[in-house]
Amino acid sequence: MNINWYPGHMAKAKRLISESLKLVDIILEIRDARIPLSSANPDFDDLFINKSRIVFLNKSDLANSSITRDWINWFAGQGIKAVSINSLDPKDTNNAKNIILDTAKEFHDEILKRKGVKKTIRGMVIGIPNVGKSAFINGIAGAKKAKTGNKPGVTKVKQWIKVTPYLELLDTPGLLWPKLDQREVALNLAYTRTIKEEILDTEEVAHYFLEKAKVEFPEAIVGRYGELDMNLKGYEILENICVQKGWMQAGGIPDIERGSRHILDDFQQGRLGRVTLERPSK
């Protein structure tokens, strides 16, 4: 599955982020805890090579908590601080805020000591579409200051948001890379609704999702849809789910499109339980 999807606003977003780099001290990268690698834009590594960075694994309430801990340890082994967060949970956002403030205070105190001046520390919040950047900022800032929505591309312009007298955050548009040529990555982004549904074959995505599910988390599928033969092909499992749930067209034909949307929506909304699609390498 190769997906070429690079709307004009994304090219503009990359320029905006590059131009804003000189204004910021800390990079706050938001990833999806269910796909910590696939939700990382490889372009960011080159852009932020000389910047202090914290990775926040967002939507942790939808991910397997044990695997999330494994990911945090994996990032630590790469020399990167990673934090698990559900941006809709005040306890989590307060913890994240304290981590950011501690990091900002270190910068602030260092500049005060070195230059004798008080400086507002600026952090840039970055990530691919639909990982919850704006919800993250609203949780940290304690007010609805950034636009949110469960679809990619909500934030289109940069927004500076004041958190404390010495900390400001820059919300940036979600940025994908020009060509998604790794099938597994493209599918993971499709499963989590990072790519706009209008450009996808929903039935194909659901088939591959069930192919993955029958190997890695069959109990989640059976628990949601009832007893199924998980040794069948993904599209056959999909047909059987449609029959069991009564998602049928005239003439007793399984409504595959409807079933596909239901299954993907169930995953995206956490109705299959806490499922993580990627595990860290040993």
PLY file of the C-alpha trace (Angstrom):
ply
format ascii 1.0
element vertex 282
property float x
property float y
property float z
element edge 281
property int vertex1
property int vertex2
end_header
0.00 0.00 0.00
1.71 3.16 -1.25
-0.01 6.42 -0.33
1.03 9.71 -1.88
-0.65 12.33 0.24
1.02 15.67 0.68
-1.54 18.49 0.45
-0.29 22.02 -0.13
-0.93 22.98 3.49
1.56 20.30 4.60
4.36 21.72 2.48
3.52 25.10 4.00
3.46 23.55 7.49
6.96 22.13 7.04
8.27 25.57 6.04
6.49 27.12 9.02
8.03 24.61 11.43
11.51 25.06 9.95
11.25 28.85 10.17
9.98 28.71 13.78
12.79 26.47 15.04
15.05 29.39 15.87
12.36 30.71 18.22
12.00 27.58 20.38
14.05 25.92 23.11
12.23 22.60 23.62
10.54 20.18 21.21
7.44 18.42 22.56
6.71 15.60 20.12
3.28 13.97 20.37
2.94 10.39 19.15
0.13 7.84 19.27
0.86 5.32 22.05
-0.68 2.56 19.90
1.86 3.15 17.10
4.92 4.87 18.63
7.12 4.31 15.56
4.59 4.72 12.75
3.36 7.99 14.28
6.85 9.51 14.08
7.58 11.70 11.06
11.13 10.76 9.92
11.65 14.34 8.72
11.57 15.49 12.36
14.83 13.74 13.23
16.79 15.96 10.85
14.89 19.12 11.77
15.36 18.80 15.53
18.81 17.27 15.77
20.18 20.05 18.03
17.06 20.59 20.13
16.05 19.18 23.52
13.10 16.83 22.92
10.46 15.06 25.01
8.24 12.42 23.37
4.68 12.16 24.72
2.90 8.88 23.97
-0.65 10.19 23.74
-3.94 8.27 23.78
-2.34 5.92 26.31
-5.82 5.00 27.57
-6.36 3.20 24.25
-3.01 1.37 24.32
-1.78 -1.69 26.21
-0.22 -0.22 29.37
2.44 -2.94 29.68
3.64 -2.39 26.11
3.63 1.38 26.67
6.02 0.87 29.60
8.23 -1.20 27.30
8.24 1.68 24.83
9.21 4.20 27.50
12.18 1.98 28.41
13.04 1.61 24.73
13.10 5.37 24.24
15.26 5.76 27.35
17.73 3.38 25.72
17.82 5.76 22.73
18.57 8.68 25.05
15.07 10.15 24.63
12.70 10.97 27.49
9.25 9.53 26.79
6.09 10.08 28.82
2.78 8.20 28.69
-0.24 10.51 28.59
-3.96 10.64 28.01
-4.50 14.29 27.10
-8.12 14.10 28.28
-7.10 13.04 31.81
-6.32 16.03 34.09
-3.99 13.90 36.24
-1.91 12.95 33.20
-1.79 16.47 31.78
-0.79 17.90 35.16
2.08 15.40 35.34
3.13 16.31 31.78
2.92 20.00 32.61
5.23 19.55 35.61
7.75 17.69 33.45
7.68 20.48 30.86
7.92 23.19 33.53
10.89 21.46 35.15
12.66 21.32 31.79
11.74 24.94 31.02
12.95 26.07 34.44
16.34 24.47 33.79
16.62 26.50 30.56
15.33 29.64 32.29
17.74 29.39 35.23
20.69 28.59 32.97
20.06 31.68 30.81
19.49 33.83 33.89
22.80 32.66 35.35
24.73 33.00 32.08
23.24 36.23 30.74
21.62 37.79 33.78
18.26 38.09 32.01
14.89 36.41 32.47
13.73 34.72 29.29
10.41 33.22 28.28
11.07 29.60 27.37
9.29 28.45 24.24
8.28 24.91 23.38
7.11 23.66 19.99
4.38 21.00 19.99
4.77 18.85 16.90
3.38 15.60 15.52
1.63 13.99 12.61
-2.12 14.62 12.07
-4.66 13.36 14.60
-2.27 12.39 17.41
-3.94 14.91 19.74
-1.58 17.90 19.73
-4.29 20.48 20.35
-5.92 18.38 23.08
-2.47 18.07 24.65
-2.00 21.85 24.66
-5.47 22.45 26.07
-4.73 19.99 28.86
-1.40 21.63 29.66
-2.67 25.21 29.41
-5.81 24.44 31.42
-8.21 25.99 28.91
-9.57 25.34 25.44
-7.06 27.48 23.56
-6.34 25.20 20.60
-8.83 23.71 18.14
-9.44 19.98 18.53
-11.14 17.23 16.55
-10.96 13.48 15.95
-9.80 13.85 12.37
-6.53 14.88 10.74
-5.77 18.44 9.75
-7.67 20.46 12.37
-4.77 22.82 13.15
-3.81 24.73 9.99
-1.84 27.71 11.36
0.68 28.23 14.15
-0.65 29.40 17.51
1.41 30.66 20.47
-0.20 29.74 23.79
0.98 31.10 27.15
1.16 28.47 29.90
3.03 30.39 32.63
4.83 33.75 32.75
8.01 32.03 31.55
6.62 29.27 29.28
4.87 29.51 25.91
3.90 26.67 23.60
3.60 26.78 19.82
0.88 24.59 18.32
1.77 23.53 14.77
-0.19 21.82 11.98
0.11 18.04 11.76
2.76 17.02 9.26
3.03 13.76 7.31
5.92 12.98 5.01
5.38 13.06 1.22
5.22 9.34 0.43
4.11 6.52 2.73
5.90 3.68 0.95
6.14 1.23 3.86
2.93 -0.79 3.84
2.92 -1.54 7.57
3.38 2.13 8.45
0.71 3.25 5.98
-1.74 0.70 7.38
-1.04 1.66 10.99
-1.75 5.28 10.10
-4.95 4.21 8.36
-6.10 2.14 11.36
-5.65 5.13 13.69
-7.34 7.61 11.33
-4.21 9.64 10.71
-4.84 9.55 6.97
-8.11 11.02 5.76
-10.61 8.25 5.14
-11.69 9.70 1.80
-8.46 8.56 0.12
-8.52 5.00 1.51
-10.19 1.77 0.51
-11.92 1.13 3.84
-12.65 -2.52 3.03
-9.00 -3.20 2.21
-7.89 -1.50 5.43
-10.37 -3.55 7.49
-9.17 -6.76 5.82
-5.54 -6.04 6.75
-6.58 -4.98 10.25
-8.28 -8.34 10.81
-5.27 -10.16 9.34
-3.16 -8.47 12.01
-5.76 -8.92 14.75
-6.16 -12.68 14.25
-2.45 -13.14 15.02
-1.76 -10.45 17.61
-5.03 -9.84 19.50
-7.72 -12.35 18.42
-9.35 -12.21 21.86
-10.23 -8.54 21.29
-12.13 -9.41 18.11
-13.92 -12.42 19.60
-14.73 -10.45 22.75
-16.41 -7.74 20.71
-18.13 -9.69 17.92
-18.66 -13.20 19.32
-17.22 -16.60 18.44
-15.41 -16.54 15.10
-13.03 -18.80 13.20
-9.87 -16.71 13.46
-8.01 -19.07 11.12
-9.87 -17.64 8.13
-8.64 -14.83 5.90
-9.31 -11.28 7.05
-12.04 -10.65 4.48
-13.76 -13.93 5.43
-13.71 -12.97 9.11
-15.15 -9.60 8.07
-18.01 -11.30 6.21
-18.77 -13.51 9.22
-18.80 -10.50 11.55
-21.31 -8.79 9.25
-23.55 -11.86 9.36
-23.33 -12.17 13.15
-24.07 -8.47 13.70
-26.85 -8.32 11.12
-25.03 -5.87 8.86
-26.65 -7.10 5.66
-27.74 -5.73 2.30
-30.83 -6.72 0.35
-30.71 -10.35 -0.71
-28.83 -11.49 2.37
-25.47 -10.15 1.19
-23.04 -9.02 3.93
-22.66 -5.22 3.94
-18.86 -5.22 3.83
-18.48 -1.45 3.66
-20.65 -0.94 6.73
-18.87 -3.73 8.60
-15.47 -2.31 7.70
-16.38 1.10 9.06
-17.79 -0.40 12.26
-14.68 -2.48 12.95
-12.23 0.36 12.33
-14.36 2.75 14.37
-14.52 0.23 17.22
-10.72 0.08 17.27
-10.31 3.84 17.02
-12.74 4.45 19.88
-11.22 1.79 22.15
-14.22 -0.54 22.03
-11.91 -3.49 21.30
-10.06 -2.83 24.54
-6.54 -1.47 24.98
-4.70 -2.52 21.84
-1.16 -1.57 20.78
-0.16 -2.28 17.18
3.63 -1.98 17.53
6.10 -3.47 19.99
9.65 -2.23 20.59
12.50 -4.32 19.21
14.44 -6.27 21.80
0 1
1 2
2 3
3 4
4 5
5 6
6 7
7 8
8 9
9 10
10 11
11 12
12 13
13 14
14 15
15 16
16 17
17 18
18 19
19 20
20 21
21 22
22 23
23 24
24 25
25 26
26 27
27 28
28 29
29 30
30 31
31 32
32 33
33 34
34 35
35 36
36 37
37 38
38 39
39 40
40 41
41 42
42 43
43 44
44 45
45 46
46 47
47 48
48 49
49 50
50 51
51 52
52 53
53 54
54 55
55 56
56 57
57 58
58 59
59 60
60 61
61 62
62 63
63 64
64 65
65 66
66 67
67 68
68 69
69 70
70 71
71 72
72 73
73 74
74 75
75 76
76 77
77 78
78 79
79 80
80 81
81 82
82 83
83 84
84 85
85 86
86 87
87 88
88 89
89 90
90 91
91 92
92 93
93 94
94 95
95 96
96 97
97 98
98 99
99 100
100 101
101 102
102 103
103 104
104 105
105 106
106 107
107 108
108 109
109 110
110 111
111 112
112 113
113 114
114 115
115 116
116 117
117 118
118 119
119 120
120 121
121 122
122 123
123 124
124 125
125 126
126 127
127 128
128 129
129 130
130 131
131 132
132 133
133 134
134 135
135 136
136 137
137 138
138 139
139 140
140 141
141 142
142 143
143 144
144 145
145 146
146 147
147 148
148 149
149 150
150 151
151 152
152 153
153 154
154 155
155 156
156 157
157 158
158 159
159 160
160 161
161 162
162 163
163 164
164 165
165 166
166 167
167 168
168 169
169 170
170 171
171 172
172 173
173 174
174 175
175 176
176 177
177 178
178 179
179 180
180 181
181 182
182 183
183 184
184 185
185 186
186 187
187 188
188 189
189 190
190 191
191 192
192 193
193 194
194 195
195 196
196 197
197 198
198 199
199 200
200 201
201 202
202 203
203 204
204 205
205 206
206 207
207 208
208 209
209 210
210 211
211 212
212 213
213 214
214 215
215 216
216 217
217 218
218 219
219 220
220 221
221 222
222 223
223 224
224 225
225 226
226 227
227 228
228 229
229 230
230 231
231 232
232 233
233 234
234 235
235 236
236 237
237 238
238 239
239 240
240 241
241 242
242 243
243 244
244 245
245 246
246 247
247 248
248 249
249 250
250 251
251 252
252 253
253 254
254 255
255 256
256 257
257 258
258 259
259 260
260 261
261 262
262 263
263 264
264 265
265 266
266 267
267 268
268 269
269 270
270 271
271 272
272 273
273 274
274 275
275 276
276 277
277 278
278 279
279 280
280 281
